[in-house]
């Protein structure tokens, strides 16, 4: 990131992800949205719009199949310019998700003004919520913020059935983690998605 290599890596990742999404669509896999993490430098440097436009054009992936994940630290700086870029990208049909939410320093005014649809609750709060009352309180607070601001909440790091059950009781219906599936090669994903069923609980 400091040396500038992240720009080339970011372009490669965006193009690779969009091409993979297009391949899954062509195979008949309806995956909803594909989430791609974007570096703060790529975002703040103004490269994201060009990289995104080029990747969508080269892959022919519908923009509505893509979500861009950014961390709270990415948002530090010229908030008006950041919001303008996010709105411009939103108009394409691409959505934004705030990754690792709760670990950064963004204010409520940031949250109010940012056109991000999702808040991803950092795994550090989810992991210990069954045993740590403070982590549970933070989790409940983030859920309240998500509801108040009309955002979806996504819990990261869901590793057990107990975590999933508890989150559902809190009103969090979207999750990711080893309790659902582990990282796998892209070619294995369609068969896994077709066969996957949630545990009854």
C-alpha positions in Angstrom: 0.0 0.0 0.0 2.8 2.4 0.9 4.7 1.6 -2.3 1.8 1.9 -4.6 1.7 -1.7 -5.7 -1.8 -2.0 -4.1 -3.2 -0.2 -7.1 -2.1 -3.0 -9.5 -3.2 -5.6 -7.1 -6.6 -3.9 -6.6 -7.2 -3.8 -10.4 -6.3 -7.5 -10.7 -8.6 -8.5 -7.8 -11.5 -6.5 -9.1 -11.2 -7.9 -12.7 -10.7 -11.5 -11.4 -13.7 -11.3 -9.1 -15.9 -9.9 -11.9 -14.8 -12.5 -14.3 -15.5 -15.2 -11.8 -18.9 -13.8 -11.1 -19.7 -13.8 -14.8 -18.6 -17.4 -15.1 -20.9 -18.5 -12.2 -23.8 -16.7 -13.8 -23.1 -18.5 -17.1 -23.2 -21.8 -15.1 -26.6 -20.9 -13.8 -25.5 -20.1 -10.3 -27.6 -17.3 -8.7 -25.3 -16.1 -6.0 -26.9 -12.8 -5.2 -23.9 -10.4 -4.8 -20.2 -11.0 -4.9 -18.3 -9.0 -2.3 -14.9 -7.5 -3.2 -12.6 -5.8 -0.6 -11.1 -2.5 -1.8 -8.0 -0.9 -0.3 -8.2 2.6 1.2 -5.6 3.9 -1.1 -7.4 2.6 -4.2 -10.6 4.2 -2.9 -9.2 7.6 -1.8 -6.9 7.9 -4.8 -9.8 8.0 -7.2 -8.7 4.8 -9.0 -11.8 2.8 -7.9 -14.2 4.3 -10.4 -11.9 3.5 -13.4 -11.0 0.1 -12.1 -14.6 -0.8 -11.5 -15.8 0.5 -14.9 -13.1 -1.4 -16.7 -13.6 -4.7 -14.7 -17.4 -4.6 -15.3 -17.0 -3.8 -19.0 -14.3 -6.5 -19.5 -16.3 -9.2 -17.7 -19.9 -8.2 -18.7 -20.9 -8.8 -15.0 -24.1 -6.9 -14.1 -23.2 -4.2 -11.6 -26.2 -5.4 -9.4 -24.1 -8.6 -8.7 -21.4 -6.6 -7.0 -20.8 -5.3 -3.5 -17.7 -3.3 -2.6 -16.4 -3.8 1.0 -14.5 -0.9 2.6 -13.2 -0.5 6.1 -14.1 2.5 8.4 -10.5 3.7 8.2 -10.9 4.1 4.4 -13.5 6.8 5.1 -11.2 9.1 7.0 -10.6 12.3 5.1 -12.6 14.4 2.7 -16.1 12.9 3.5 -17.9 15.0 0.8 -15.6 13.6 -1.9 -15.9 10.1 -0.6 -19.7 10.3 -0.5 -19.8 11.7 -4.0 -17.8 8.7 -5.3 -20.0 6.2 -3.4 -23.1 7.8 -4.8 -21.7 7.7 -8.3 -20.9 4.0 -8.0 -24.3 3.3 -6.4 -25.9 4.7 -9.5 -24.4 1.8 -11.4 -26.2 -0.6 -9.2 -23.1 -1.5 -7.1 -23.6 -1.5 -3.4 -21.2 -0.8 -0.5 -20.6 -2.6 2.8 -18.7 -1.2 5.8 -16.3 -4.0 6.8 -15.0 -4.6 10.4 -17.7 -2.2 11.7 -17.1 -1.2 15.3 -13.3 -1.4 15.2 -12.7 2.1 13.6 -13.5 5.6 14.6 -16.2 6.8 12.3 -18.8 9.0 13.8 -22.6 8.7 13.6 -22.6 11.6 11.2 -20.4 9.5 8.8 -22.8 6.6 9.2 -25.8 8.9 8.6 -24.4 10.3 5.3 -22.7 7.2 3.8 -24.6 5.4 1.1 -23.6 2.0 2.5 -26.3 -0.7 2.6 -24.5 -3.1 5.0 -22.6 -3.0 8.3 -20.4 -6.0 8.8 -19.9 -6.7 12.5 -16.3 -7.5 13.2 -15.6 -11.1 14.2 -13.9 -10.1 17.4 -17.3 -9.1 18.9 -19.1 -12.1 17.5 -16.5 -14.7 18.6 -16.9 -14.0 22.4 -20.5 -12.7 22.5 -21.7 -15.9 24.2 -19.4 -15.4 27.2 -18.4 -11.7 27.2 -21.2 -9.3 28.3 -19.3 -6.3 26.9 -19.0 -7.9 23.4 -22.7 -8.8 23.6 -23.5 -5.2 24.5 -21.4 -3.9 21.5 -23.1 -6.4 19.2 -26.6 -5.3 20.4 -25.5 -1.6 20.0 -24.4 -2.2 16.4 -27.7 -4.1 15.7 -29.6 -1.1 17.0 -27.6 1.4 14.9 -28.1 -0.8 11.8 -31.9 -0.8 12.4 -32.0 2.9 13.2 -30.2 3.9 10.0 -31.9 1.3 7.8 -28.8 -0.8 7.2 -28.4 -4.6 7.0 -26.2 -6.2 9.6 -23.9 -9.0 8.7 -22.1 -11.0 11.4 -18.6 -12.1 10.6 -16.9 -15.1 12.2 -19.9 -17.3 12.9 -18.3 -20.6 13.7 -20.9 -22.6 15.7 -24.6 -23.3 15.7 -24.9 -21.5 19.1 -23.5 -18.3 17.5 -26.0 -18.6 14.7 -29.0 -19.3 17.0 -28.1 -16.3 19.2 -27.6 -14.0 16.3 -31.0 -14.9 14.9 -32.6 -14.1 18.3 -30.9 -10.7 18.1 -32.4 -10.1 14.7 -29.2 -10.6 12.7 -30.2 -12.8 9.7 -27.1 -12.6 7.5 -23.7 -14.1 8.5 -20.5 -15.5 7.3 -17.9 -17.8 8.9 -16.7 -21.4 9.1 -20.0 -22.4 10.7 -21.5 -21.9 7.2 -18.6 -22.7 4.9 -14.8 -22.6 4.7 -12.8 -20.9 1.9 -12.6 -23.1 -1.2 -11.4 -22.9 -4.8 -13.9 -21.1 -7.0 -14.6 -24.2 -9.1 -15.9 -26.1 -6.1 -18.3 -23.4 -5.0 -21.3 -24.2 -7.4 -21.5 -27.8 -6.2 -21.2 -26.7 -2.5 -23.9 -24.0 -2.9 -26.2 -26.5 -4.6 -25.8 -29.1 -1.8 -25.7 -26.8 1.3 -28.5 -26.8 3.8 -28.5 -25.0 7.1 -28.6 -27.1 10.3 -32.2 -27.4 11.6 -31.4 -25.2 14.6 
